């Protein structure tokens, strides 16, 4: 793979299923990955992610809990374009992916890299550590989707089906 790819696990491990991205990143980081692929668990450190993106990644894969009205544990893969970013208030002590990506220009960087999201419908994001059984069971599906995404130079999202 010629492109530099950053897989970013995001979420708060103290809010139940919101820790999905962190757990996926932890497991993926233990695997042998293609050259040029980095995996980082950012948790809620948005500023850290923003500054790392200034290093010139061509592709960003965000892994996060993604409420979208499905059943808990449903995994969705989508691409985020510049037109999807809108605006968001950048908080140096929090994680808002929209704000992080939108802030790159003001931090001296270029537009956000090609950005893909591997999201899981959460079941419970209340205070507490640990994923619900449905979300924990979705980790393997998310890992499979990420492996497909990072194994090619160009990604055709229409080829990625639920349960990859």
N, C-alpha and C positions, 0 to 999 in steps of 0.2 A: 504494500500500500504506500503510495507516495504522499498522500495528504496527512497532515498532522491532525489527529482527532483527540478531543478531550471528552471523556465520559464523566459527567458531573452528577453525583448523587446529592440530592438536596432534600431538606425536610428537617423536622424537629423530632428527635427520638424520644422526647418527653411527652409527645402528644400522640401516642398510639400509632395508628396507621400512617401518620404523617412521616414516620421514620422509614417508610418503604424505600425511598431513594438511597438513603444511607446504607441500609442493609444490602440492597442490590450492589452498590458500589463496593462494599466490603467483600462480598463474595466474588465479584468480578475481578477485583484487584489481586486475588489469590491465584488467578488463572494465568497461563501463558498467553500473551496478547500479541497481535501483529505489531511489527515495527511501526513506530510513529503514534501509537495509541497510548494515552495516559488516562488513568482512572483516579479520581479524587472524590472523597466524601467531603463535600463542603458544608453539609448540615445547614446551618442558618447564616453562614459567613458569606454574604453577598459581595462584600468589598473584596474579599480574597478571590472569589470567582472573577469579578470584574478585572482585577489586576492580572490574573493569570491569562485571561483572554487577550490581553494586550500583547502577549508573547507570539501572536500570529498563528493561531489554530485555524485550519480551513473548515473544520466540521466540529460542532458542539452537539453532544447527545445529553440532554437533560433527563434525569430519571427522578420521578417525583410522584407523590400522591396527586391524582388528578380527578377531582369531582366533576363528573359530566352527566350524571343522571342514570348511570348503569347500575349493575349489581356489584356489590363489593367483590373485589378480586378481578373484575374485568380489566384487561390490559389493552391500551390504545397506543398506537404509534401514529404520530402526525408530524408534519413539518410546519415550522413557524417562519413566516416571512417578515420582512421589515414592516410591511403594512399591518401586521398583526400586533406590533409592539405597543402602539399607542403611547401613553405616558404613564409614569408611575413615580412616586417619590422614592428616591434612593436613600436607604437607611444604612448607615455604616455598621449597624449592629443587627441587621435583619436580612431576610432573603426574600426578595421579590424578583423573580426572573425577568419580568417585563422591565422593571426599573434598572436591573443590572445591565441588560442588553441595550436598553435605551441610553444608558450613561456612557457607553464606550467612546463615543465621539467627544464628549466633554472631558474625558480622561486622557485624550490625546491619541486614541486608537481610531481604527477605521470602523466601518459598519460591522454589525455582528456577523460572525461566520455563519455558514449554512447551519441552521439549528433544527434539530430533531428532538422530539419529546417522546419518551417511553413512559407512559403514565398508567397508574393503577387506581381504579375507583376505590376510595377508602370506605371502610365500614364504620370505624370509630376513631375520631381525632380528639377525643377528650383526654384529659390529663392521665398519664400512665405510660409505662414503658412496655413495649412489646406489640407485635402485630396481631390482628385478629386472625383466626385460622384461614379465612378466605383470602386475605391479603398475603399471608405467609405462603400459601399454596401458589400464589401468582408469581412468586419470585422466579421460579424456573422458566415460566413463559417469558417474563421480561428479559432474563438472561439470554434465552434463545433468540429473541428479537434483536437484542443488542449485538450478539455475535454475528448475526446476518448483516446488520448495519455497518459494523466495523470491518467486515471481511471484503468489502467491495469499494472500488474507487468512486462509483456513482450509485446512488441509492434510488431504486424504483419502489416507492412506498406501496404501490398497488400490488406488488408481489408479496407483501408481508400480510399474512392472514392471522387472525386470532388463533392462538395456540401453536404458533410456530415452534 
